[in-house]
Amino acid sequence: MSDEEQKGDARPEHPTPLRGPNEGVPARPEGKRPSVAADIGALATGLKTTLGEFFSPAVTLEYPEDKSPRSERYRGRHYLRRYENGLERCIGCELCAAACPVGCILVIAAENTDENRVSPGERYAKTYEINMLRCIFCGYCEDACPVQAIVLGPEYELSDTSREKFIYTKEKLLEPLPPDVEARLKAGSPHPPASPGTSPRAGK
């Protein structure tokens, strides 16, 4: 590099100051001077939401002792329903399994007999399983059922300790027997009669 290029790149020894020696300090801009009252008012405005929530009633629930109510159309845990006489509503048609978009329902049907009548129709669900880990609680199974056998209730506490326990079997899904039917069965009475409006061979 030549001497002329070095002189051009060299910084000046005394740079030009931003303010000259005879220039004074710039005047303060005109306007309202801040005051303590204005600062307190600004602080109160900023804390308006905080103070409003502080004096409002608490909305937090002490879960699990207190639980928030569910809406009437809430879709939670599945249940298999019975008729009032104790017979199962499910007739093993497998429409719920066909309507399920994730394929989490397994239904294996079997034939009813006069000695062992489980449902009013010709068939009943010998096996009914729902994989709750795959279920998306869409309610399509409930809409597809022609006899309103499968319903989604308000229960939402479904946690467990293993994946195997999330396979809900028919025994876990089925509603308990009505008290009068259970008492009659314990007394050794014959099978309960068919539901009103149905016959043992309904569907033939």
Secondary structure as UniProt FT lines:
FT   HELIX           3..9
FT   TURN            21..22
FT   HELIX           36..46
FT   HELIX           48..54
FT   TURN            63..65
FT   TURN            72..73
FT   STRAND          78..80
FT   TURN            84..85
FT   HELIX           95..99
FT   TURN            101..102
FT   STRAND          105..111
FT   STRAND          123..131
FT   TURN            132..134
FT   HELIX           140..144
FT   TURN            146..147
FT   STRAND          150..152
FT   HELIX           164..166
FT   STRAND          167..168
FT   HELIX           170..173
FT   HELIX           179..186
FT   TURN            187..188
FT   TURN            196..197
FT   TURN            200..201
//
